Amino acid sequence: MEMKIISEESIRPSTPTPPPLRHYHLSFLDQLIYADYIPLIFFYPTDENISGKYSSELKNSLSETLSRYYPFAGRIKDSVSIECNDEGALFIEARVKHSAMEVIENPRHDFIEPLFPNNLQWKRMQPGASLVAAQVNYFDHGGIAIAVCMSHKVGDLATMGNFINDWAAIARSSEELDSLPLPTLNSASIFEGDLAVSPDVVLEKTSSYRRFVFNACKINELKKRVSSKVQNPTRVQVVSALIYKCAISASRSLPSLASKRTALIQSVNLRGRMAPSLPEKSVGNMNWIFFSGENGEAMELDELAKETRGALQEFCGKYAKRFRSIVSECLKEALEFVGDENRLLYRWASWCRFGMYEADFGFGKPRWVTSAGCVFKNQVILMDWRDGDGIEAIVNLDEQAMTAFENDENLLAYASPSPSYSLNEK
């Protein structure tokens, strides 16, 4: 990938943060989460060279957006707070000697990773660093890609999606500014409390990851396979069940993992599940985890899909509605579960249905939205495919297990490994 950085600056909020808002308290859940950057990248192919054409609009609209999300322009002060000092977000512009479609149709690691700002993707945020960083990549042979990295400390994927979509709406038209609902910045009052000792969550990392695409037709086949046990299964449920089943099979081929019990950790967005429900534009980390699949290797695919759906329903019925009052109880239960060294844990995050493909900055909706290759061991990220019905999965496993996993005939009957899968395929 031949590219050149053409500018780097800090974008400050268009309006200074008022003194009463200069101290932003992190919620209990924000304090628990690790500070690594979440990466997203949006590809917009065009036939023209638009290098620099939208530069001022993107900068000005980012400045306006930061005024609304004012903590994002600040800096972490200590383990429980952000100093909203308006130091701004890192903004980089780069020129790439390729076309956007070259990357889209051949999504190799060495093509995608340089497009992120300062190689921050999945990296631990350093003291004094920007909470948000963006890199706008102008392709000499047509197209643009906007990559954003946001510290997990200030929010989850829903928060990041709202931020980027608001930025896009303001960039698209200044008239959007007055009609755009403001984000809700009161998570500390919802999830109250301070940790006695700030956690230092460090997840094991490995570079052994792969991308897979499940198109809508294959997902429908999976749904039919489990329909005898699960009525109206979701695409996330059936794809998750298949990947988990194949991951367990792969781990059993390794002597060091063969005897370990397995379990699946999935995250759930609490916003619409609490009582009363929270606004969709609530800023912060508002996810929690639930567990399933402890006997996954002994289950058929339909049984596993049924078990994971039941675990979600149980969590929502038992915990979600009253979560704010029992968060300490849930934390204790989670720590006991993940602390069992005899368990081999697989972590799942669904980034589907967060409206990423609505991010139109003024040059149309994105052709492809994806992330950097996930580096956390035994982590799976599911994202919307561009048609809204398929799923892109980024899977990270132990290197030896990955060899068995990516050659599993049960997986390949439904999934297309990327980059061999063309984004032009219907």
Residue pairs with C-beta under 8 A, 6 or more apart in sequence:
1 96
1 98
1 110
1 111
1 114
1 115
2 96
2 97
2 98
3 94
3 95
3 96
3 97
3 114
3 115
3 137
4 94
4 95
5 92
5 93
5 94
6 52
6 93
6 94
6 95
7 91
7 92
7 93
8 90
8 91
8 92
8 93
9 91
10 87
10 88
10 89
10 90
10 91
10 130
11 59
11 62
11 63
11 66
11 88
11 89
11 90
11 91
12 63
12 66
12 73
12 86
12 87
12 88
13 63
13 66
13 67
13 70
13 73
13 86
13 88
14 60
14 63
14 64
14 66
14 67
15 67
16 86
17 67
17 70
17 73
17 74
17 84
17 85
17 86
21 70
21 84
22 83
22 84
22 85
23 77
23 81
23 82
23 83
23 84
24 70
24 71
24 74
24 81
24 82
24 83
24 84
24 185
24 188
25 80
25 81
25 188
26 79
26 80
26 81
26 82
26 153
26 187
26 188
26 284
27 187
27 188
27 190
27 191
27 192
27 284
27 285
28 188
28 191
28 192
28 193
28 194
28 195
28 327
29 187
29 191
29 284
29 285
29 286
29 287
29 288
29 327
30 153
30 154
30 187
30 188
30 191
30 284
30 285
31 79
31 80
31 194
31 195
31 198
31 199
32 195
32 199
32 201
32 285
32 331
33 152
33 153
33 201
33 285
34 124
34 152
34 201
34 202
34 203
35 76
35 124
35 125
35 151
35 152
35 153
36 122
36 123
36 124
36 125
36 151
36 152
37 120
37 121
37 122
37 123
37 125
37 133
37 149
37 150
37 151
37 152
38 149
38 150
38 151
38 152
38 157
38 160
38 371
39 116
39 120
39 121
39 122
39 147
39 148
39 149
39 371
39 372
40 147
40 148
40 160
40 164
40 356
40 369
40 370
40 371
41 112
41 115
41 116
41 145
41 146
41 147
41 148
41 369
41 370
41 371
41 372
42 145
42 146
42 147
42 164
42 356
42 359
42 366
42 368
42 369
43 100
43 103
43 104
43 143
43 145
43 366
43 367
43 368
43 369
43 370
44 100
44 143
44 144
44 145
44 146
44 361
44 363
44 364
44 366
44 367
45 99
45 100
45 101
45 104
45 142
45 143
45 367
46 100
46 142
46 143
46 144
46 363
46 364
47 142
48 142
49 138
49 139
49 140
49 141
49 142
50 138
50 143
50 144
50 363
51 95
51 138
51 139
51 140
52 93
52 138
54 136
54 144
54 171
54 361
54 362
54 363
55 93
55 136
57 171
57 361
57 362
58 91
58 136
58 146
58 171
58 361
59 91
61 167
61 168
61 170
61 171
61 361
62 89
62 91
62 134
62 167
62 171
64 170
64 177
65 163
65 166
65 167
65 170
66 72
66 73
66 88
66 89
66 132
68 166
68 180
68 182
68 183
69 163
69 166
69 183
69 185
69 283
70 84
70 86
70 185
71 82
71 84
71 131
71 154
71 185
71 283
72 89
72 131
72 132
72 150
72 154
72 163
73 84
73 85
73 86
73 87
73 88
73 89
73 131
73 132
74 82
74 83
74 84
74 85
74 86
74 87
74 131
75 82
75 83
75 85
75 87
75 128
75 129
75 130
75 131
76 82
76 83
76 125
76 127
76 131
76 151
76 153
77 83
79 195
79 198
80 194
80 195
80 198
82 131
82 154
87 130
88 130
89 130
89 131
89 132
89 133
89 134
90 117
90 118
90 130
90 132
90 133
90 134
91 133
91 134
91 135
91 136
92 117
92 118
92 133
92 134
92 135
92 136
93 135
93 136
93 138
94 115
94 135
94 136
94 137
94 138
95 137
95 138
95 140
96 115
96 137
96 138
96 139
96 140
96 145
97 140
97 141
98 111
98 139
98 140
98 141
99 139
99 140
99 141
99 142
99 143
100 139
100 142
100 143
100 144
100 145
100 367
101 142
101 143
102 111
102 141
103 111
103 112
103 115
103 145
104 367
104 368
104 423
105 422
105 423
105 424
106 419
107 211
107 368
107 370
107 418
107 419
107 423
108 419
109 373
112 370
112 372
112 373
113 119
113 121
113 372
113 373
115 135
115 137
115 145
115 147
116 135
116 147
116 149
116 372
117 133
117 134
117 135
117 147
117 149
118 133
118 135
120 133
120 149
121 149
121 371
121 372
122 205
122 372
122 374
122 375
122 376
125 131
125 151
125 153
129 151
131 150
131 151
131 153
131 154
132 148
132 149
132 150
132 151
132 154
132 163
133 148
133 149
134 146
134 147
134 148
134 149
135 146
135 147
136 144
136 145
136 146
137 144
137 145
137 146
137 147
138 144
139 145
144 363
146 361
148 160
148 164
150 159
150 160
150 163
152 285
154 283
154 284
155 163
155 283
155 284
155 285
156 269
156 284
156 285
156 286
156 287
157 349
157 351
157 354
158 269
158 271
158 280
158 286
158 354
159 282
159 283
159 284
159 285
159 286
161 354
161 355
161 356
162 183
162 280
162 281
162 283
163 183
164 356
164 359
165 355
165 358
165 359
166 180
166 183
167 361
168 358
168 359
168 360
168 361
169 176
169 180
169 360
170 176
170 177
170 180
171 361
171 362
172 360
172 361
172 362
173 362
181 281
182 281
183 281
183 282
183 283
184 278
184 279
184 281
184 282
184 283
185 283
185 284
186 282
187 282
187 283
187 284
187 285
187 286
188 284
190 278
190 282
190 286
190 324
191 284
191 286
191 324
191 327
193 327
193 328
203 376
203 377
203 379
204 376
204 377
205 375
205 376
205 377
206 375
206 377
206 396
206 397
206 398
206 399
207 373
207 375
208 396
208 397
208 398
208 399
208 402
209 373
209 374
209 375
209 394
209 395
209 396
209 397
209 402
210 394
210 395
210 402
210 405
210 406
210 417
210 418
211 370
211 373
211 392
211 393
211 394
211 395
211 417
211 418
211 419
212 392
212 393
212 395
212 411
212 415
212 416
212 417
212 418
213 385
213 390
213 391
213 392
213 393
213 415
213 416
213 418
213 421
214 222
214 235
214 239
214 385
214 390
214 391
214 392
214 393
214 414
214 415
214 416
215 385
215 387
215 389
215 390
215 416
215 425
216 385
216 387
216 389
216 390
218 414
218 415
219 235
219 238
219 239
219 389
219 390
219 391
219 414
221 414
222 238
222 239
222 241
222 242
222 301
222 414
223 233
223 235
223 238
225 238
225 301
225 302
226 233
226 237
226 238
226 241
226 301
226 302
226 305
226 306
227 233
227 302
228 302
229 302
229 303
229 305
229 306
230 237
230 302
230 305
230 306
230 309
233 305
233 309
235 352
235 389
235 390
235 391
236 350
236 352
236 382
236 391
237 305
237 308
237 309
238 305
239 382
239 391
239 393
240 264
240 266
240 308
240 348
240 350
240 380
240 382
241 301
241 304
241 305
241 308
242 301
242 410
242 411
242 414
242 415
243 380
243 393
243 395
243 411
244 264
244 293
244 296
244 304
244 308
244 346
244 348
245 296
245 299
245 301
245 304
245 410
246 405
246 408
246 410
246 411
247 346
247 378
247 380
247 395
247 397
247 401
247 405
248 262
248 296
248 297
249 297
249 404
249 405
249 408
249 410
250 397
250 401
250 402
250 403
250 404
250 405
250 408
251 257
251 258
251 260
251 262
251 344
251 397
251 398
251 401
252 258
252 297
253 400
253 401
253 404
254 398
254 400
254 401
257 344
257 398
257 401
260 342
260 343
260 344
261 294
261 342
261 343
261 344
262 293
262 294
262 296
262 297
262 343
262 344
262 345
262 346
263 291
263 292
263 293
263 294
263 296
263 337
263 343
263 344
263 345
263 346
264 291
264 292
264 293
264 296
264 308
264 345
264 346
264 348
265 289
265 290
265 291
265 338
265 345
265 346
265 347
265 348
266 289
266 290
266 291
266 292
266 308
266 311
266 312
266 348
266 349
266 350
267 287
267 288
267 289
267 348
267 349
267 350
268 287
268 288
268 289
268 290
268 312
268 315
268 316
268 320
269 286
269 287
270 278
270 286
270 287
270 288
270 320
270 323
271 277
271 278
271 279
271 280
271 282
271 286
272 278
272 280
273 316
273 320
273 321
273 323
274 320
274 321
274 322
274 323
274 324
275 321
275 322
278 286
288 315
288 319
288 320
288 323
288 330
289 334
290 311
290 312
290 314
290 315
291 311
291 337
292 307
292 308
292 310
292 311
292 312
293 299
293 304
293 307
293 308
293 311
293 346
296 304
296 307
299 307
319 326
319 330
323 330
337 343
338 345
344 378
345 378
346 378
346 379
346 380
347 376
347 378
347 379
347 380
348 379
348 380
348 382
349 379
349 380
349 381
349 382
350 382
351 371
351 381
351 382
351 383
351 384
352 382
352 383
352 384
352 391
353 384
354 384
356 366
356 369
356 383
356 384
357 365
357 366
357 369
357 384
357 386
357 388
358 365
359 365
359 366
359 369
360 366
366 386
367 386
367 423
368 386
368 423
369 383
369 384
369 386
370 383
370 392
370 394
371 381
371 383
371 394
373 394
373 396
374 380
374 381
374 394
374 395
374 396
375 396
376 396
377 396
377 397
377 398
378 396
378 397
378 398
379 395
379 396
380 393
380 394
380 395
380 396
381 393
381 394
382 391
382 392
382 393
383 391
383 392
383 393
383 394
384 390
384 391
384 392
385 391
385 392
386 423
392 418
393 415
395 402
395 405
397 405
405 411
406 417
